[in-house]
Amino acid sequence: MALRDTWGPPDIIKTFNYPAYVYGVQHAVELAASLKLSKVASLELGVAGGNGLVALEEIAKKAADEAGIGVEVAGFDLGSGMPQPVDYRDTPYIWKPGFFEMDEAKLRSRLDRAQLFIGDVAETGKAYLAQNDAPLGFISFDLDYYSSTKAAMGALLEGPLERYLPRVFCYFDDTIGPHGELHSEFTGELLAIAEFNAEHTMRKIARIHGLQRKMHPIEAYWPETFFVMHLFDHPDYNTFVQVDANWQLALRD
């Protein structure tokens, strides 16, 4: 299942309906293993009906079994569907209050070990960081609104350094979308990312450049929605993690 040195899509990507989750979880697991950590956490922000969280739990279990480390999974949602938009930055021309309501009891019956937090992510996110010690390695942001994404970043991305891998893989679902969505850096998730970067010196959320080419021949939108939060002052940020690499380019005779 390893992805680190793979050019092109490994077969495991095709196994699940959530290839972006496979990519994020597996890279987080490989980074955690390279740093000799015993566990890592993967989060889904914006659970809706729960199909993604169920898939994330399955993906995490497979990755954990193969890597021999723990992968904790948690999902965050209001449960009642999308709230009222705050202003134009939430792009209300795309979303309506009440979209993506959850059947909480049905979803909980389908989950095995994943945690499900219902409520305002500004509060539940902080509570999660305080109660769980597995460093965050992968986060799926699917909260749609700028205001919700901004709140989630404040709750989950500004904790102590030990709560994170030195590079956290972040999937931002609502940065492309169908033709009519017209996402821009002035609204929605892209605005939240831009503001986070402006407000932080040693933590930056950056795209994974060239990921679409690395995943070739997969033709999908998700590689263009992947980012990484770099924690430059993390004690392990500069730790060499290409454990099997010994690259040399000797002069040919």
C-alpha positions as CSV (number, residue, x, y, z in Angstrom):
1,M,0.0,0.0,0.0
2,A,3.0,2.3,0.2
3,L,2.8,5.5,-1.8
4,R,6.0,7.3,-0.9
5,D,8.1,6.2,-3.9
6,T,5.3,5.5,-6.3
7,W,4.9,7.4,-9.5
8,G,1.4,6.9,-10.7
9,P,-1.6,5.5,-8.8
10,P,-1.1,2.4,-6.8
11,D,-3.8,-0.3,-6.9
12,I,-5.0,0.6,-3.4
13,I,-6.2,3.9,-4.7
14,K,-8.8,2.1,-6.8
15,T,-10.0,-0.1,-4.0
16,F,-12.0,2.6,-2.2
17,N,-14.6,5.2,-3.4
18,Y,-12.6,7.8,-1.5
19,P,-9.1,7.9,-3.2
20,A,-8.2,11.2,-1.6
21,Y,-8.7,9.6,1.8
22,V,-6.4,6.7,0.8
23,Y,-3.7,9.2,-0.3
24,G,-3.9,11.3,2.8
25,V,-4.1,8.5,5.4
26,Q,-1.3,6.5,3.8
27,H,1.1,9.4,3.5
28,A,0.3,10.3,7.2
29,V,0.9,6.7,8.3
30,E,4.2,6.5,6.3
31,L,5.4,9.8,7.8
32,A,4.5,8.7,11.3
33,A,6.3,5.4,10.8
34,S,9.4,7.1,9.5
35,L,9.4,9.2,12.7
36,K,9.0,6.0,14.8
37,L,5.6,7.1,16.2
38,S,3.2,4.6,17.5
39,K,0.0,6.3,16.3
40,V,-1.5,9.0,14.2
41,A,-4.9,10.6,13.8
42,S,-7.1,11.2,10.7
43,L,-10.1,13.5,10.8
44,E,-13.1,14.2,8.7
45,L,-14.6,17.7,9.1
46,G,-18.1,17.7,7.6
47,V,-19.5,14.2,7.9
48,A,-23.0,14.7,6.3
49,G,-24.6,11.3,5.9
50,G,-21.5,9.5,7.0
51,N,-20.3,7.6,3.9
52,G,-16.9,9.3,4.0
53,L,-16.4,8.6,7.7
54,V,-17.3,4.9,7.3
55,A,-14.8,4.8,4.4
56,L,-12.1,6.6,6.4
57,E,-12.5,4.1,9.2
58,E,-12.0,1.2,6.7
59,I,-9.0,2.9,5.1
60,A,-7.4,3.7,8.4
61,K,-7.8,0.1,9.6
62,K,-6.1,-1.3,6.5
63,A,-3.2,1.3,6.7
64,A,-2.8,0.6,10.4
65,D,-2.7,-3.2,10.0
66,E,0.0,-2.9,7.2
67,A,2.1,-0.3,9.0
68,G,1.8,-1.7,12.5
69,I,0.9,1.6,14.1
70,G,-2.4,2.9,15.4
71,V,-4.6,5.2,13.2
72,E,-7.3,7.0,15.2
73,V,-10.3,8.3,13.3
74,A,-12.8,11.1,14.2
75,G,-15.5,12.9,12.5
76,F,-17.0,16.4,13.2
77,D,-20.4,17.7,12.2
78,L,-23.4,19.7,13.5
79,G,-25.6,16.8,12.7
80,S,-28.5,19.1,11.8
81,G,-27.3,20.1,8.4
82,M,-25.6,23.3,7.2
83,P,-26.4,26.4,9.3
84,Q,-27.3,29.9,8.1
85,P,-24.5,31.4,6.1
86,V,-22.7,34.3,7.8
87,D,-22.3,36.5,4.6
88,Y,-21.1,36.3,1.0
89,R,-17.9,34.6,2.0
90,D,-19.9,31.5,2.7
91,T,-21.0,31.5,-0.9
92,P,-24.8,31.1,-0.3
93,Y,-25.3,30.9,-4.0
94,I,-24.0,27.4,-3.7
95,W,-25.2,26.1,-0.3
96,K,-28.5,26.3,1.6
97,P,-29.2,25.8,5.3
98,G,-30.2,22.3,6.1
99,F,-28.1,20.6,3.4
100,F,-26.4,17.4,4.4
101,E,-28.4,16.5,7.5
102,M,-27.3,13.4,9.4
103,D,-29.1,10.4,10.8
104,E,-26.8,10.2,13.8
105,A,-28.1,6.9,15.3
106,K,-27.8,5.1,12.0
107,L,-24.3,6.4,11.4
108,R,-23.1,5.5,14.9
109,S,-24.5,1.9,14.4
110,R,-22.2,1.6,11.4
111,L,-19.0,2.8,13.1
112,D,-16.6,0.5,14.8
113,R,-13.8,2.6,16.5
114,A,-14.2,6.0,14.9
115,Q,-15.3,8.9,17.2
116,L,-18.1,11.1,16.1
117,F,-18.3,14.7,17.6
118,I,-21.6,16.5,17.1
119,G,-21.8,20.2,17.6
120,D,-19.9,23.4,16.8
121,V,-16.4,22.5,15.6
122,A,-15.0,25.6,17.3
123,E,-15.8,23.8,20.6
124,T,-15.7,20.1,19.7
125,G,-12.3,20.6,17.9
126,K,-10.7,22.1,20.9
127,A,-12.1,19.4,23.1
128,Y,-10.7,16.7,20.8
129,L,-7.2,18.2,20.9
130,A,-7.4,18.3,24.7
131,Q,-8.6,14.7,25.1
132,N,-6.7,12.8,22.4
133,D,-2.9,12.6,22.1
134,A,-2.4,10.9,18.6
135,P,-0.7,13.6,16.4
136,L,-2.8,14.8,13.5
137,G,-1.6,13.5,10.2
138,F,-4.6,13.8,7.8
139,I,-7.6,16.1,7.8
140,S,-10.4,16.3,5.3
141,F,-12.0,19.7,5.2
142,D,-15.5,19.4,3.9
143,L,-17.4,22.1,5.8
144,D,-18.3,24.0,2.7
145,Y,-18.6,27.5,4.3
146,Y,-15.8,29.9,4.8
147,S,-17.0,30.6,8.3
148,S,-17.1,26.9,9.3
149,T,-13.7,26.2,7.8
150,K,-12.2,29.2,9.5
151,A,-13.6,28.1,12.9
152,A,-12.3,24.6,12.3
153,M,-8.8,25.9,11.6
154,G,-8.8,27.9,14.7
155,A,-9.9,24.9,16.8
156,L,-7.7,22.2,15.2
157,L,-4.7,23.8,13.5
158,E,-3.4,26.1,16.3
159,G,-2.6,23.6,19.0
160,P,0.8,22.6,20.6
161,L,3.4,21.3,18.1
162,E,3.3,17.8,19.7
163,R,-0.3,17.4,18.5
164,Y,0.8,17.2,14.8
165,L,3.0,15.5,12.5
166,P,5.5,18.0,11.1
167,R,3.5,18.0,7.8
168,V,-0.2,17.4,8.0
169,F,-2.0,16.3,4.8
170,C,-5.1,18.4,4.2
171,Y,-7.9,17.7,1.7
172,F,-10.1,20.7,0.9
173,D,-13.1,19.3,-1.0
174,D,-14.7,22.6,-1.9
175,T,-11.9,24.3,-3.8
176,I,-12.9,23.2,-7.3
177,G,-16.5,21.9,-7.7
178,P,-18.8,21.9,-10.7
179,H,-18.9,24.9,-13.2
180,G,-21.5,26.9,-11.2
181,E,-19.6,26.9,-7.9
182,L,-16.8,29.2,-9.2
183,H,-14.6,28.9,-6.1
184,S,-12.1,31.7,-5.6
185,E,-9.5,32.9,-3.1
186,F,-11.9,35.6,-2.0
187,T,-14.6,33.2,-0.5
188,G,-15.0,29.8,0.9
189,E,-12.2,27.4,1.8
190,L,-9.6,29.1,-0.3
191,L,-10.2,32.4,1.6
192,A,-9.8,30.5,4.9
193,I,-6.5,29.1,3.7
194,A,-5.2,32.5,2.6
195,E,-6.1,34.1,5.9
196,F,-4.6,31.2,7.9
197,N,-1.3,31.7,6.0
198,A,-1.4,35.4,6.5
199,E,-2.0,35.0,10.2
200,H,0.8,32.4,10.9
201,T,4.5,32.7,10.3
202,M,5.6,29.1,11.1
203,R,2.6,27.3,9.9
204,K,1.6,27.4,6.2
205,I,-0.9,25.5,4.2
206,A,0.5,24.9,0.7
207,R,-0.6,22.9,-2.3
208,I,1.1,19.7,-3.3
209,H,2.5,20.9,-6.6
210,G,2.3,18.4,-9.5
211,L,0.1,15.9,-7.7
212,Q,-2.1,15.4,-10.7
213,R,0.9,14.4,-12.7
214,K,2.2,12.1,-10.0
215,M,-1.2,10.3,-10.0
216,H,-1.3,10.0,-13.8
217,P,-3.1,8.3,-15.5
218,I,-5.9,9.0,-13.0
219,E,-8.1,11.8,-14.3
220,A,-9.8,13.2,-11.3
221,Y,-10.3,16.5,-9.5
222,W,-9.1,15.5,-6.1
223,P,-5.3,15.8,-6.6
224,E,-5.9,19.5,-7.2
225,T,-7.6,19.9,-3.9
226,F,-4.7,18.5,-1.8
227,F,-2.6,20.7,0.5
228,V,-0.2,20.2,3.3
229,M,0.1,22.2,6.5
230,H,3.9,22.7,7.1
231,L,4.9,23.3,10.7
232,F,8.3,24.7,10.2
233,D,9.2,25.0,13.9
234,H,8.1,21.4,14.6
235,P,11.1,19.5,16.2
236,D,10.8,16.8,13.5
237,Y,10.3,19.1,10.5
238,N,13.9,18.7,9.4
239,T,14.2,15.0,10.3
240,F,15.3,13.0,7.2
241,V,12.4,10.6,6.4
242,Q,13.5,8.9,3.1
243,V,14.6,5.9,5.1
244,D,15.6,3.7,2.2
245,A,17.1,6.4,0.0
246,N,20.8,6.6,-0.8
247,W,20.7,8.6,-4.0
248,Q,23.9,8.9,-6.0
249,L,24.5,10.0,-9.5
250,A,27.9,8.8,-10.5
251,L,29.5,10.2,-13.6
252,R,29.1,7.7,-16.4
253,D,32.2,6.3,-18.1
